[in-house]
Amino acid sequence: GTKRQAAGVIAQEAERCGAHYINQRWLGGILTNWFTIRTRVERLKDLESKEESGYLDKLPKKETAILKRELEKLRKNLNGIKDMKRLPDLVLIVDQKREITAVRECRKLGIPIISILDTNCDPDLVDIPIPGNDDAVRSIKLILNSLANSINLGRSQINN
C-alpha cells in the first residue's frame, strides 16, 4: 500500500513480522521485471555498504552529493524489498483501486492476492478479499496487526 496515511503502518507491521513491503510508489515491473529490479536492489546495497565504510565521505563534495541523492531515492522506493531473494508467494494489497498496477502484475504471474476491499473495489480481482475501510488508518492498522500476529504465530509454531 502506498497511501501516505498507511505507509508508516505498513512498514512497521511488515518489519515486525519479517515481510517485504512497498510503501512509497509501486514501480511498474517490480514483479514482472524482477531480474532488472534486482540489479537496482544490488546498487542500493552497494551504496549502503560504501556509506557505512565511510567511502562516500572521502569522495569530492559533488560526487558525494550525487551518490547520496541516488541512495536516498533507492531507499525510498526499494528499502522494503532489499532482502527479497525471489518473487513472493503471496501479495497483500491495501486499496486495490490505487494499486491496480500491482494487481495486474500479480494476476499476470499467478501470485495470489489478499486485499483490503472498500466499496469502490472489484472483489473478482483478488483471491482473498478482506472487507474493510482502506482509507482509515485505524482500520488498516487493525487488519495488518492481526495479520502480522498470525504470521508471527505461524512462524513460531513451525520453529518449535
DSSP file with accessible surface (Angstrom, degrees, kcal/mol):
  #  RESIDUE AA STRUCTURE BP1 BP2  ACC     N-H-->O    O-->H-N    N-H-->O    O-->H-N    TCO  KAPPA ALPHA  PHI   PSI    X-CA   Y-CA   Z-CA
    1    1 A G              0   0   19      0, 0.0    94,-0.1     0, 0.0     9,-0.1   0.000 360.0 360.0 360.0 135.3    0.0    0.0    0.0
    2    2 A T        +     0   0   14     92,-0.4    21,-0.1    93,-0.1     2,-0.1   0.259 360.0 129.9-116.1  11.5    1.3    3.4   -0.9
    3    3 A K    >>  -     0   0    8     91,-0.2     4,-1.5     1,-0.1     3,-0.6  -0.418  61.8-128.9 -65.3 141.8   -1.2    5.7    0.7
    4    4 A R  H 3> S+     0   0  226      1,-0.2     4,-0.5     2,-0.2     3,-0.3   0.908 107.2  50.4 -59.5 -43.3    0.5    8.4    2.7
    5    5 A Q  H 34 S+     0   0   91      1,-0.2     4,-0.3     2,-0.1    -1,-0.2   0.766 117.8  39.7 -71.0 -19.8   -1.6    7.7    5.8
    6    6 A A  H <> S+     0   0    0     -3,-0.6     4,-2.7     1,-0.1     5,-0.2   0.595  89.8  89.4-103.1 -11.7   -0.9    4.0    5.7
    7    7 A A  H  X S+     0   0   11     -4,-1.5     4,-2.2    -3,-0.3     5,-0.2   0.892  90.0  45.9 -57.9 -44.5    2.8    4.0    4.7
    8    8 A G  H  X S+     0   0   51     -4,-0.5     4,-2.5     2,-0.2    -1,-0.2   0.914 113.7  48.3 -66.0 -42.8    4.1    4.1    8.2
    9    9 A V  H  > S+     0   0   13     -4,-0.3     4,-2.7     2,-0.2     5,-0.3   0.920 111.2  51.4 -63.7 -42.5    1.7    1.4    9.5
   10   10 A I  H  X S+     0   0   15     -4,-2.7     4,-2.3     1,-0.2     5,-0.2   0.941 112.6  44.7 -61.9 -47.9    2.6   -0.9    6.5
   11   11 A A  H  X S+     0   0   13     -4,-2.2     4,-2.4    -5,-0.2     5,-0.2   0.933 114.3  49.9 -63.0 -43.6    6.3   -0.6    7.1
   12   12 A Q  H  X S+     0   0  101     -4,-2.5     4,-1.9     1,-0.2    -2,-0.2   0.938 115.1  41.4 -62.5 -49.5    6.0   -1.1   10.9
   13   13 A E  H  X S+     0   0    9     -4,-2.7     4,-1.6     2,-0.2     6,-0.2   0.877 114.3  52.0 -70.0 -37.0    3.8   -4.2   10.7
   14   14 A A  H  X>S+     0   0   12     -4,-2.3     5,-2.9    -5,-0.3     4,-0.6   0.923 111.7  46.4 -65.9 -41.7    5.8   -5.7    7.8
   15   15 A E  H ><5S+     0   0  124     -4,-2.4     3,-0.5    -5,-0.2    -1,-0.2   0.875 108.0  57.9 -67.8 -34.5    9.1   -5.3    9.6
   16   16 A R  H 3<5S+     0   0   96     -4,-1.9    -1,-0.2     1,-0.2    -2,-0.2   0.871 116.2  33.6 -64.1 -35.5    7.6   -6.7   12.8
   17   17 A C  H 3<5S-     0   0    7     -4,-1.6    -1,-0.2    -5,-0.1    -2,-0.2   0.378 114.1-111.7-104.0   5.3    6.6  -10.0   11.0
   18   18 A G  T <<5 +     0   0   47     -4,-0.6    -3,-0.2    -3,-0.5     2,-0.2   0.791  67.4 143.1  75.6  28.7    9.6  -10.1    8.7
   19   19 A A      < -     0   0   37     -5,-2.9     2,-0.2    -6,-0.2    -1,-0.2  -0.594  51.1-114.7 -98.4 161.3    7.7   -9.5    5.5
   20   20 A H        -     0   0   92     -2,-0.2     2,-0.3    61,-0.1    61,-0.2  -0.633  39.7-179.1 -89.9 154.4    8.7   -7.5    2.5
   21   21 A Y        -     0   0   30     59,-1.0     2,-0.4    -2,-0.2    59,-0.1  -0.987  31.4-148.7-153.1 157.9    6.8   -4.3    1.6
   22   22 A I        +     0   0   16     -2,-0.3     4,-0.1    58,-0.1    55,-0.1  -0.990  27.6 158.6-124.9 119.2    6.4   -1.4   -0.8
   23   23 A N        +     0   0   24     -2,-0.4   -12,-0.1    53,-0.3     3,-0.1   0.293  64.0  45.4-127.8  10.5    5.0    1.7    0.9
   24   24 A Q  S    S-     0   0   80      1,-0.2     2,-0.4    53,-0.2    53,-0.1   0.614 117.1 -16.5-111.9 -84.0    6.0    4.6   -1.3
   25   25 A R        -     0   0  154     51,-0.2     2,-0.9    52,-0.1    -1,-0.2  -0.989  57.9-127.4-131.6 131.8    5.5    4.1   -5.0
   26   26 A W        -     0   0   40     -2,-0.4     2,-0.5    -4,-0.1    75,-0.1  -0.670  27.0-146.5 -77.3 109.9    4.8    0.9   -6.9
   27   27 A L    >   -     0   0   35     -2,-0.9     3,-1.6    50,-0.2    -1,-0.0  -0.678  25.3-109.7 -77.5 126.3    7.4    0.9   -9.6
   28   28 A G  T 3  S+     0   0   57     -2,-0.5    -1,-0.1     1,-0.3    74,-0.0  -0.321 102.7  25.9 -56.9 130.3    5.9   -0.8  -12.7
   29   29 A G  T 3> S+     0   0    9     72,-0.1     4,-1.8     7,-0.0     8,-0.3   0.543  72.9 133.4  94.2   8.4    7.6   -4.1  -13.3
   30   30 A I  T <4 S+     0   0    2     -3,-1.6    -2,-0.1     1,-0.2     7,-0.1   0.914  90.6  19.4 -57.6 -39.5    8.7   -4.8   -9.7
   31   31 A L  T >4 S+     0   0    7      2,-0.1     3,-1.1     1,-0.1    -1,-0.2   0.876 129.4  45.9 -95.7 -46.6    7.3   -8.3  -10.1
   32   32 A T  T 34 S+     0   0   59      1,-0.3    -2,-0.2     2,-0.1     3,-0.2   0.762 124.2  35.1 -72.3 -23.0    7.1   -8.9  -13.8
   33   33 A N  T >X S+     0   0   79     -4,-1.8     4,-1.9     1,-0.1     3,-0.7  -0.266  77.3 143.7-120.4  44.8   10.6   -7.5  -14.4
   34   34 A W  H <>  +     0   0   11     -3,-1.1     4,-2.6     1,-0.2     5,-0.2   0.832  64.1  59.5 -59.4 -37.0   12.2   -8.8  -11.2
   35   35 A F  H 3> S+     0   0  145      1,-0.2     4,-0.8     2,-0.2    -1,-0.2   0.891 109.5  43.5 -64.6 -35.2   15.6   -9.5  -12.6
   36   36 A T  H X> S+     0   0   72     -3,-0.7     4,-1.1     2,-0.2     3,-0.6   0.918 113.0  51.3 -73.2 -43.1   16.1   -5.9  -13.6
   37   37 A I  H 3X S+     0   0   18     -4,-1.9     4,-2.0    -8,-0.3     3,-0.4   0.882 102.6  61.9 -61.4 -35.5   14.7   -4.6  -10.3
   38   38 A R  H 3X S+     0   0   94     -4,-2.6     4,-2.4     1,-0.3    -1,-0.2   0.855  97.6  57.0 -61.6 -32.4   17.1   -6.9   -8.5
   39   39 A T  H <X S+     0   0   82     -4,-0.8     4,-1.9    -3,-0.6    -1,-0.3   0.886 106.6  49.1 -65.6 -36.7   20.1   -5.0  -10.1
   40   40 A R  H  X S+     0   0  101     -4,-1.1     4,-2.2    -3,-0.4    -2,-0.2   0.865 109.1  52.6 -68.4 -35.5   18.8   -1.8   -8.6
   41   41 A V  H  X S+     0   0    3     -4,-2.0     4,-2.5     2,-0.2    -2,-0.2   0.912 108.1  50.9 -65.6 -40.2   18.5   -3.5   -5.2
   42   42 A E  H  X S+     0   0  102     -4,-2.4     4,-2.4     1,-0.2    -2,-0.2   0.891 108.4  52.0 -63.4 -38.6   22.1   -4.6   -5.6
   43   43 A R  H  X S+     0   0   67     -4,-1.9     4,-2.7     2,-0.2    -1,-0.2   0.907 108.2  52.0 -63.0 -40.9   23.0   -1.0   -6.3
   44   44 A L  H  X S+     0   0    0     -4,-2.2     4,-2.4     2,-0.2    -2,-0.2   0.943 111.0  46.5 -59.6 -47.5   21.2    0.1   -3.2
   45   45 A K  H  X S+     0   0   63     -4,-2.5     4,-2.3     1,-0.2    -2,-0.2   0.896 111.9  52.1 -62.6 -40.0   23.1   -2.5   -1.1
   46   46 A D  H  X S+     0   0   62     -4,-2.4     4,-2.1     2,-0.2    -2,-0.2   0.938 111.1  45.9 -62.2 -47.0   26.4   -1.4   -2.7
   47   47 A L  H  X S+     0   0    0     -4,-2.7     4,-2.2     1,-0.2    -2,-0.2   0.885 111.6  52.6 -65.2 -37.1   25.8    2.3   -1.9
   48   48 A E  H  X S+     0   0   20     -4,-2.4     4,-2.5    -5,-0.2    -1,-0.2   0.904 109.1  48.9 -65.6 -39.5   24.8    1.5    1.6
   49   49 A S  H  X S+     0   0   59     -4,-2.3     4,-2.1     1,-0.2     6,-0.2   0.893 111.1  50.3 -67.1 -37.2   28.0   -0.5    2.2
   50   50 A K  H  X>S+     0   0   58     -4,-2.1     5,-1.5     2,-0.2     6,-1.0   0.881 110.9  49.8 -65.7 -37.0   30.0    2.4    0.8
   51   51 A E  H ><5S+     0   0   62     -4,-2.2     3,-0.7     1,-0.2    -2,-0.2   0.925 111.4  48.2 -66.8 -43.1   28.2    4.8    3.1
   52   52 A E  H 3<5S+     0   0  160     -4,-2.5    -2,-0.2     1,-0.2    -1,-0.2   0.872 110.4  51.1 -65.4 -37.6   28.8    2.6    6.2
   53   53 A S  H 3<5S-     0   0   84     -4,-2.1    -1,-0.2    -5,-0.2    -2,-0.2   0.611 113.2-117.5 -77.4 -11.4   32.5    2.1    5.4
   54   54 A G  T <X5S+     0   0   18     -3,-0.7     4,-0.7    -4,-0.7     3,-0.4   0.541  76.8 128.4  88.7   6.6   33.0    5.9    5.0
   55   55 A Y  H >>< +     0   0  105     -5,-1.5     3,-1.0    -6,-0.2     4,-0.6   0.882  67.6  57.6 -63.4 -38.1   34.0    5.7    1.4
   56   56 A L  H >4 S+     0   0    1     -6,-1.0     3,-0.8     1,-0.3    -1,-0.2   0.836 100.6  57.3 -63.7 -31.8   31.4    8.3    0.3
   57   57 A D  H 34 S+     0   0  115     -3,-0.4    -1,-0.3     1,-0.2    -2,-0.2   0.726 101.0  57.4 -72.4 -20.2   32.9   10.9    2.7
   58   58 A K  H << S+     0   0  170     -3,-1.0    -1,-0.2    -4,-0.7    -2,-0.2   0.629  91.6  89.1 -84.2 -14.0   36.3   10.5    1.0
   59   59 A L  S << S-     0   0   28     -3,-0.8     5,-0.0    -4,-0.6    -3,-0.0  -0.340  95.2 -79.7 -78.1 163.9   34.9   11.5   -2.4
   60   60 A P     >  -     0   0   77      0, 0.0     4,-2.6     0, 0.0     5,-0.2  -0.258  47.1-107.6 -59.4 154.9   34.7   15.1   -3.7
   61   61 A K  H  > S+     0   0  192      1,-0.2     4,-2.3     2,-0.2     5,-0.1   0.863 116.8  48.6 -55.6 -44.4   31.8   17.0   -2.4
   62   62 A K  H  > S+     0   0  164      2,-0.2     4,-2.2     1,-0.2    -1,-0.2   0.916 112.3  48.1 -66.6 -43.5   29.8   17.0   -5.7
   63   63 A E  H  > S+     0   0   97      2,-0.2     4,-2.6     1,-0.2     5,-0.2   0.906 111.1  51.6 -62.9 -43.0   30.2   13.2   -6.2
   64   64 A T  H  X S+     0   0   18     -4,-2.6     4,-2.6     1,-0.2     5,-0.2   0.926 109.5  49.8 -59.6 -44.4   29.2   12.6   -2.6
   65   65 A A  H  X S+     0   0   45     -4,-2.3     4,-2.2    -5,-0.2    -2,-0.2   0.912 111.5  48.6 -62.3 -42.2   26.0   14.6   -3.0
   66   66 A I  H  X S+     0   0   83     -4,-2.2     4,-2.3     1,-0.2    -2,-0.2   0.936 114.1  45.3 -64.2 -45.9   25.1   12.8   -6.3
   67   67 A L  H  X S+     0   0   25     -4,-2.6     4,-2.5     1,-0.2    -2,-0.2   0.884 112.5  50.7 -68.2 -37.4   25.6    9.4   -4.7
   68   68 A K  H  X S+     0   0   76     -4,-2.6     4,-2.5    -5,-0.2    -1,-0.2   0.883 109.5  51.2 -67.4 -36.7   23.7   10.3   -1.5
   69   69 A R  H  X S+     0   0  168     -4,-2.2     4,-2.1    -5,-0.2    -2,-0.2   0.932 111.7  47.2 -63.5 -43.7   20.8   11.6   -3.6
   70   70 A E  H  X S+     0   0   50     -4,-2.3     4,-2.6     1,-0.2    -2,-0.2   0.916 111.2  52.3 -63.1 -41.1   20.8    8.3   -5.6
   71   71 A L  H  X S+     0   0    0     -4,-2.5     4,-2.8     1,-0.2    -2,-0.2   0.922 109.3  48.6 -61.8 -45.3   21.0    6.3   -2.3
   72   72 A E  H  X S+     0   0  102     -4,-2.5     4,-2.4     2,-0.2    -1,-0.2   0.899 111.5  50.0 -63.3 -40.2   18.0    8.2   -0.8
   73   73 A K  H  X S+     0   0  147     -4,-2.1     4,-1.9     2,-0.2     5,-0.2   0.927 112.9  46.3 -64.7 -43.6   15.9    7.7   -3.9
   74   74 A L  H  X S+     0   0   16     -4,-2.6     4,-3.0     1,-0.2     5,-0.3   0.908 112.6  50.5 -66.0 -40.5   16.7    3.9   -4.0
   75   75 A R  H  X S+     0   0   61     -4,-2.8     4,-1.6    -5,-0.2     5,-0.2   0.912 108.6  52.7 -61.4 -43.4   16.0    3.6   -0.2
   76   76 A K  H  < S+     0   0  123     -4,-2.4   -53,-0.3    -5,-0.2    -1,-0.2   0.910 121.6  29.2 -60.0 -42.7   12.7    5.4   -0.6
   77   77 A N  H  < S+     0   0   25     -4,-1.9   -53,-0.2    -5,-0.1    -2,-0.2   0.786 133.5  24.8 -91.5 -28.8   11.5    3.0   -3.4
   78   78 A L  H >< S+     0   0    4     -4,-3.0     3,-1.3    -5,-0.2     4,-0.3   0.403  83.1 103.0-122.1   1.9   13.2   -0.3   -2.7
   79   79 A N  G >< S+     0   0   59     -4,-1.6     3,-1.1    -5,-0.3     4,-0.3   0.861  82.4  55.0 -59.4 -35.7   14.1   -0.4    1.0
   80   80 A G  G 3  S+     0   0   11      1,-0.2   -59,-1.0    -5,-0.2    -1,-0.3   0.698 114.7  38.7 -72.5 -19.0   11.2   -2.8    1.8
   81   81 A I  G X  S+     0   0    5     -3,-1.3     3,-1.4   -61,-0.2    -1,-0.2   0.189  80.8 112.6-114.4  17.6   12.3   -5.4   -0.8
   82   82 A K  T <  S+     0   0   43     -3,-1.1    -2,-0.1    -4,-0.3    -1,-0.1   0.850  84.9  38.2 -58.9 -36.9   16.0   -5.0   -0.2
   83   83 A D  T 3  S+     0   0   99     -4,-0.3     2,-0.5    -3,-0.2    -1,-0.3   0.318  85.1 122.4 -99.5   8.2   16.3   -8.6    1.3
   84   84 A M    <   -     0   0   16     -3,-1.4     3,-0.1     1,-0.2    -3,-0.1  -0.599  34.6-179.9 -75.7 121.5   13.8  -10.2   -1.1
   85   85 A K        +     0   0  150     -2,-0.5     2,-0.3     1,-0.1    -1,-0.2   0.710  63.8   6.9 -94.6 -24.9   15.6  -13.0   -3.0
   86   86 A R  S    S-     0   0  152      1,-0.0    -1,-0.1     0, 0.0     0, 0.0  -0.902  95.8 -63.9-147.7 175.5   12.7  -14.3   -5.1
   87   87 A L        -     0   0   58     -2,-0.3    -2,-0.1     1,-0.1   -56,-0.1  -0.319  63.0-102.1 -64.0 147.3    9.2  -13.4   -6.1
   88   88 A P        -     0   0   35      0, 0.0    -1,-0.1     0, 0.0     3,-0.1  -0.292  11.7-139.9 -72.1 156.3    6.7  -13.6   -3.3
   89   89 A D  S    S+     0   0  110      1,-0.2     2,-0.3    22,-0.1    -2,-0.1   0.673  89.3  13.7 -82.6 -20.3    4.3  -16.5   -2.7
   90   90 A L        -     0   0   85     21,-0.1     2,-0.4     2,-0.0    -1,-0.2  -0.989  66.9-149.3-155.6 146.5    1.5  -14.1   -1.8
   91   91 A V  E     -a  113   0A  19     21,-2.2    23,-2.9    -2,-0.3     2,-0.5  -0.986   4.5-155.8-126.7 133.0    0.9  -10.3   -2.0
   92   92 A L  E     -a  114   0A  64     -2,-0.4     2,-0.5    21,-0.2    23,-0.2  -0.935  16.5-166.7-105.1 125.7   -1.2   -8.2    0.4
   93   93 A I  E     -a  115   0A   5     21,-2.9    23,-2.0    -2,-0.5     2,-0.6  -0.955  13.8-156.4-120.6 131.0   -2.6   -5.0   -1.1
   94   94 A V  E    S+a  116   0A   3     -2,-0.5   -92,-0.4     1,-0.3   -91,-0.2  -0.934  82.3   9.3-102.4 121.6   -4.2   -2.1    0.7
   95   95 A D     >  -     0   0   14     21,-0.9     4,-1.9    -2,-0.6     3,-0.3   0.988  67.8-161.0  70.0  82.2   -6.5   -0.1   -1.7
   96   96 A Q  T  4 S+     0   0    4     20,-0.6     7,-0.2    -3,-0.2     6,-0.1   0.851  86.7  59.1 -58.3 -38.0   -6.9   -2.2   -4.8
   97   97 A K  T >4 S+     0   0  132      1,-0.2     3,-0.7     2,-0.2    -1,-0.2   0.911 110.4  40.9 -63.5 -41.0   -8.1    0.7   -6.9
   98   98 A R  T 34 S+     0   0  141     -3,-0.3     3,-0.3     1,-0.2    -1,-0.2   0.832 117.8  48.0 -74.8 -32.6   -4.9    2.7   -6.3
   99   99 A E  T 3X  +     0   0    9     -4,-1.9     4,-2.0     1,-0.2     3,-0.4  -0.136  67.7 132.4-102.2  38.7   -2.6   -0.3   -6.6
  100  100 A I  H <>  +     0   0   48     -3,-0.7     4,-2.7     1,-0.2    -1,-0.2   0.832  69.2  59.4 -63.5 -29.7   -4.1   -1.6   -9.9
  101  101 A T  H  > S+     0   0   62     -3,-0.3     4,-2.3     2,-0.2    -1,-0.2   0.929 106.3  47.4 -63.1 -43.0   -0.6   -2.0  -11.4
  102  102 A A  H  > S+     0   0    2     -3,-0.4     4,-2.4     2,-0.2    -2,-0.2   0.909 111.3  51.5 -64.5 -40.8    0.4   -4.4   -8.6
  103  103 A V  H  X S+     0   0    2     -4,-2.0     4,-2.6    -7,-0.2    -2,-0.2   0.935 110.2  48.6 -62.1 -45.0   -2.8   -6.3   -9.0
  104  104 A R  H  X S+     0   0  162     -4,-2.7     4,-2.4     1,-0.2    -1,-0.2   0.900 111.0  50.0 -63.3 -41.7   -2.2   -6.7  -12.8
  105  105 A E  H  X S+     0   0   12     -4,-2.3     4,-1.9     2,-0.2    -1,-0.2   0.918 112.1  47.5 -63.7 -42.8    1.4   -7.9  -12.2
  106  106 A C  H  X>S+     0   0    0     -4,-2.4     5,-2.3     2,-0.2     4,-1.0   0.907 112.0  50.2 -64.2 -42.4    0.2  -10.4   -9.6
  107  107 A R  H ><5S+     0   0   92     -4,-2.6     3,-0.5     1,-0.2    -1,-0.2   0.918 109.8  51.2 -60.1 -44.4   -2.5  -11.7  -12.0
  108  108 A K  H 3<5S+     0   0  169     -4,-2.4    -1,-0.2     1,-0.2    -2,-0.2   0.878 116.8  39.3 -62.3 -37.3    0.0  -12.0  -14.8
  109  109 A L  H 3<5S-     0   0   71     -4,-1.9    -1,-0.2    -5,-0.2    -2,-0.2   0.477 110.7-117.7 -92.5  -6.2    2.4  -14.1  -12.7
  110  110 A G  T <<5 +     0   0   59     -4,-1.0    -3,-0.2    -3,-0.5    -4,-0.1   0.763  58.0 155.7  75.9  25.1   -0.3  -16.1  -10.9
  111  111 A I      < -     0   0   12     -5,-2.3    -1,-0.3    -6,-0.2   -21,-0.1  -0.737  46.4-116.3 -86.3 126.3    0.6  -14.8   -7.5
  112  112 A P        -     0   0   53      0, 0.0   -21,-2.2     0, 0.0     2,-0.4  -0.320  29.9-146.3 -62.6 145.4   -2.4  -15.0   -5.0
  113  113 A I  E     -a   91   0A   0    -23,-0.2    15,-2.4    12,-0.1    14,-1.3  -0.956  16.1-169.3-121.0 130.9   -3.6  -11.6   -3.7
  114  114 A I  E     +ab  92 128A  22    -23,-2.9   -21,-2.9    -2,-0.4     2,-0.4  -0.963  24.0 178.5-108.0 132.5   -5.1  -10.7   -0.4
  115  115 A S  E     -ab  93 129A   0     13,-1.9    15,-2.9    -2,-0.5     2,-0.7  -0.998  36.3-128.1-142.1 141.4   -6.6   -7.3   -0.4
  116  116 A I  E     -ab  94 130A   0    -23,-2.0   -21,-0.9    -2,-0.4   -20,-0.6  -0.785  40.1-155.5 -80.4 118.5   -8.5   -4.9    1.9
  117  117 A L  E     - b   0 131A  17     13,-2.7    15,-2.3    -2,-0.7     2,-0.1  -0.878  14.5-168.9-109.8 130.7  -11.5   -4.0   -0.2
  118  118 A D    >   -     0   0   37     -2,-0.5     3,-1.4    13,-0.2    15,-0.1  -0.364  47.9 -88.6 -95.5-177.0  -13.6   -0.9    0.2
  119  119 A T  T 3  S+     0   0  141      1,-0.3    14,-0.1    -2,-0.1    -2,-0.0   0.700 124.9  59.9 -71.7 -14.7  -17.0   -0.4   -1.6
  120  120 A N  T 3  S+     0   0   75      2,-0.1     2,-0.3     0, 0.0    -1,-0.3   0.281  90.7  92.3 -95.5  12.1  -15.3    1.0   -4.7
  121  121 A C  S <  S-     0   0   18     -3,-1.4    -4,-0.1   -25,-0.0     3,-0.0  -0.729  75.3-121.4-109.7 157.2  -13.2   -2.2   -5.4
  122  122 A D    >   -     0   0   70     -2,-0.3     3,-1.4     1,-0.1     4,-0.3  -0.843  15.9-162.9 -96.5 110.2  -13.8   -5.2   -7.5
  123  123 A P  G >  S+     0   0   69      0, 0.0     3,-0.9     0, 0.0    -1,-0.1   0.690  83.4  71.7 -69.3 -14.3  -13.7   -8.4   -5.4
  124  124 A D  G 3  S+     0   0  138      1,-0.2    -2,-0.0    -3,-0.0    -3,-0.0   0.696  88.5  62.6 -73.4 -18.1  -13.3  -10.6   -8.5
  125  125 A L  G <  S+     0   0   54     -3,-1.4     2,-0.3     2,-0.0    -1,-0.2   0.623  99.3  61.6 -82.2 -13.5   -9.7   -9.3   -9.0
  126  126 A V    <   -     0   0   10     -3,-0.9   -12,-0.1    -4,-0.3   -23,-0.0  -0.806  67.3-145.5-116.1 157.2   -8.4  -10.7   -5.7
  127  127 A D  S    S+     0   0   82    -14,-1.3   -13,-0.2    -2,-0.3    -1,-0.1   0.864  94.9  25.7 -84.8 -42.2   -8.2  -14.3   -4.3
  128  128 A I  E    S-b  114   0A  89    -15,-2.4   -13,-1.9     2,-0.0     2,-0.3  -0.897  77.8-162.4-126.4 100.1   -8.9  -13.5   -0.6
  129  129 A P  E     -b  115   0A  63      0, 0.0   -13,-0.2     0, 0.0   -15,-0.0  -0.634   5.4-163.0 -83.4 140.7  -10.9  -10.3   -0.1
  130  130 A I  E     -b  116   0A  40    -15,-2.9   -13,-2.7    -2,-0.3     2,-0.2  -0.959  19.1-138.5-118.1 106.5  -10.9   -8.6    3.4
  131  131 A P  E     +b  117   0A 114      0, 0.0     2,-0.3     0, 0.0   -13,-0.2  -0.494  51.2 113.8 -67.5 130.8  -13.9   -6.2    3.6
  132  132 A G  S    S-     0   0   26    -15,-2.3     2,-0.9    -2,-0.2    -2,-0.1  -0.959  72.9 -74.6 179.5 170.0  -12.8   -3.0    5.3
  133  133 A N        -     0   0   71     -2,-0.3     3,-0.5     1,-0.1     7,-0.2  -0.733  35.4-172.2 -85.5 108.5  -12.2    0.7    5.0
  134  134 A D  S    S+     0   0    0     -2,-0.9    -1,-0.1     1,-0.2  -128,-0.1   0.401  81.2  58.7 -83.9   5.7   -8.9    1.0    3.1
  135  135 A D  S    S+     0   0   77   -130,-0.0     2,-0.5  -129,-0.0    -1,-0.2   0.640  86.9  84.2-102.8 -20.5   -8.9    4.8    3.7
  136  136 A A     >  -     0   0   33     -3,-0.5     4,-2.3     1,-0.1     5,-0.2  -0.730  65.1-150.5 -92.0 129.8   -8.9    4.8    7.5
  137  137 A V  H  > S+     0   0   60     -2,-0.5     4,-3.0     1,-0.2     5,-0.2   0.899  98.0  53.3 -62.9 -41.2   -5.5    4.4    9.3
  138  138 A R  H  > S+     0   0  218      1,-0.2     4,-2.3     2,-0.2    -1,-0.2   0.896 109.6  48.2 -64.1 -39.0   -7.1    2.6   12.3
  139  139 A S  H  > S+     0   0   29      2,-0.2     4,-2.3     1,-0.2     5,-0.2   0.939 113.7  46.1 -65.6 -46.5   -8.8    0.1   10.1
  140  140 A I  H  X S+     0   0    0     -4,-2.3     4,-2.9     1,-0.2     5,-0.3   0.929 113.3  50.4 -62.0 -43.8   -5.6   -0.7    8.1
  141  141 A K  H  X S+     0   0   77     -4,-3.0     4,-2.5     1,-0.2     5,-0.2   0.914 109.9  50.1 -62.8 -42.7   -3.7   -0.9   11.4
  142  142 A L  H  X S+     0   0  116     -4,-2.3     4,-2.0    -5,-0.2    -1,-0.2   0.944 115.1  42.3 -61.5 -48.2   -6.2   -3.3   13.0
  143  143 A I  H  X S+     0   0   27     -4,-2.3     4,-2.3     2,-0.2    -2,-0.2   0.940 117.3  45.5 -67.5 -46.9   -6.1   -5.6    9.9
  144  144 A L  H  X S+     0   0   12     -4,-2.9     4,-2.7    -5,-0.2    -1,-0.2   0.873 110.9  54.2 -66.6 -34.7   -2.4   -5.5    9.4
  145  145 A N  H  X S+     0   0   57     -4,-2.5     4,-2.5    -5,-0.3    -1,-0.2   0.929 109.8  47.2 -63.3 -44.4   -1.7   -6.0   13.1
  146  146 A S  H  X S+     0   0   61     -4,-2.0     4,-2.1    -5,-0.2    -2,-0.2   0.911 113.6  48.0 -63.4 -43.0   -3.9   -9.2   13.1
  147  147 A L  H  X S+     0   0   52     -4,-2.3     4,-2.4     2,-0.2    -2,-0.2   0.915 111.8  49.3 -64.9 -42.0   -2.2  -10.5   10.0
  148  148 A A  H  X S+     0   0    2     -4,-2.7     4,-2.6     2,-0.2    -2,-0.2   0.910 110.5  50.8 -64.5 -40.4    1.3   -9.8   11.4
  149  149 A N  H  X S+     0   0   76     -4,-2.5     4,-2.5     1,-0.2    -1,-0.2   0.913 111.1  48.8 -61.5 -42.5    0.4  -11.5   14.7
  150  150 A S  H  X S+     0   0   75     -4,-2.1     4,-2.6     2,-0.2    -2,-0.2   0.897 110.7  50.0 -64.9 -41.0   -0.8  -14.5   12.7
  151  151 A I  H  X S+     0   0   70     -4,-2.4     4,-2.5     2,-0.2    -2,-0.2   0.938 112.5  47.2 -63.1 -45.4    2.3  -14.7   10.7
  152  152 A N  H  X S+     0   0   53     -4,-2.6     4,-2.2     2,-0.2    -2,-0.2   0.901 112.3  50.1 -63.6 -39.7    4.5  -14.5   13.8
  153  153 A L  H  X S+     0   0  100     -4,-2.5     4,-2.1     2,-0.2    -2,-0.2   0.931 111.2  48.8 -63.7 -45.1    2.4  -17.2   15.5
  154  154 A G  H  X S+     0   0   29     -4,-2.6     4,-1.9     1,-0.2    -2,-0.2   0.911 111.6  49.3 -61.9 -42.2    2.7  -19.4   12.4
  155  155 A R  H  X S+     0   0  115     -4,-2.5     4,-2.0     1,-0.2    -1,-0.2   0.890 110.0  50.9 -64.8 -39.7    6.5  -18.9   12.3
  156  156 A S  H  X S+     0   0   50     -4,-2.2     4,-0.8     1,-0.2    -1,-0.2   0.879 110.5  49.4 -68.4 -34.0    6.9  -19.7   16.0
  157  157 A Q  H  < S+     0   0  134     -4,-2.1    -1,-0.2     2,-0.2    -2,-0.2   0.851 110.2  50.7 -73.1 -32.2    4.9  -22.9   15.6
  158  158 A I  H  < S+     0   0  138     -4,-1.9    -2,-0.2     1,-0.2    -1,-0.2   0.899 109.7  50.7 -68.5 -39.6    7.0  -24.0   12.6
  159  159 A N  H  <        0   0  131     -4,-2.0    -1,-0.2    -5,-0.2    -2,-0.2   0.674 360.0 360.0 -72.5 -20.6   10.2  -23.4   14.5
  160  160 A N     <        0   0  168     -4,-0.8    -3,-0.1    -3,-0.1    -4,-0.0   0.036 360.0 360.0 -90.8 360.0    9.0  -25.5   17.5
